[in-house]
Amino acid sequence: MPQAKIGVMGGTGLYDIEGMTDIEEVDINTPFGKPSDSIVVGRLEGVGIAFLPRHGRGHTISPTEIPARANIYAFKSLGVERIIAAHSVGSFREDIKPGSLVIPDQLIDRTRGRVNSFFGEGIVAHIPFAQPFCPVLSQILYQAAREVGVAVHPKGTYVTMEGPAFSTRAESRLHRSWGADVIGMTVLPEAKLAREAEICYATIACVSDYDSWHEEKEPVTVEVIMDIIHKNIDTAKKIIKLAVSRIPEQRNCECAMALEAAIVTAPEAMPAEQKKKLDLLIGKYLTKGDS
């Protein structure tokens, strides 16, 4: 199976990346089912890249139906250590305008119907998640965005809602009152699962609208959003191409060792089937304990 150190998780409209070479399409089965689509592995700016559209090509998978565990596990099985994700979001701030970008540093989880952990069924782990996005990778994306010349905000709080409907005005005002900056439907459980898999994760949040709090603006519609999304996607692709060549070989962030002190179940108490299922994630720690 081909290997790649960097994974790119494409959002709405981002179904491929021009400039990839040595392309190979890989179909992967995981213990958590099949990913959203086949994964395209190749090289971009001389760096090994794995690309996956989270909604599937043709956008056939709704936010709630995204097989997030399979997607992250598949990236991990290819050797991915860092994920650059792209997401379309609505803005809660007048100064975060449609067409601009945010590199979020915080999260609020408002999802309801999603499995958000690899663990359970006899194996318990509590990952540190105070800093949900990798600060090193986020800074690289921010600097790349500035060089591309787009309006970009270096931090912000991202609310993840269940969807697929957009917010009511009351919900939008509530989230705004919490100090949230943008809202979308797909960062979670992706970010949590990436941390459990010890993969660095950062996102380019592409602002497409003002959600529904802004009474001077018309409520959001798919037509308006898609028009801005297509413009944002071209910008995101430029940022990704610039960023991948600047990512350092070594990782010195907490993402790389997130499970080291997180697993609380004694190895001898772990069900054999679940231990085998999670071996890709926890195997190195169990081996360490046996030695």
Order of alpha helices (4+ residues) and beta strands (2+ residues): beta-beta-beta-beta-alpha-beta-beta-beta-alpha-beta-beta-alpha-beta-alpha-beta-alpha-alpha-alpha
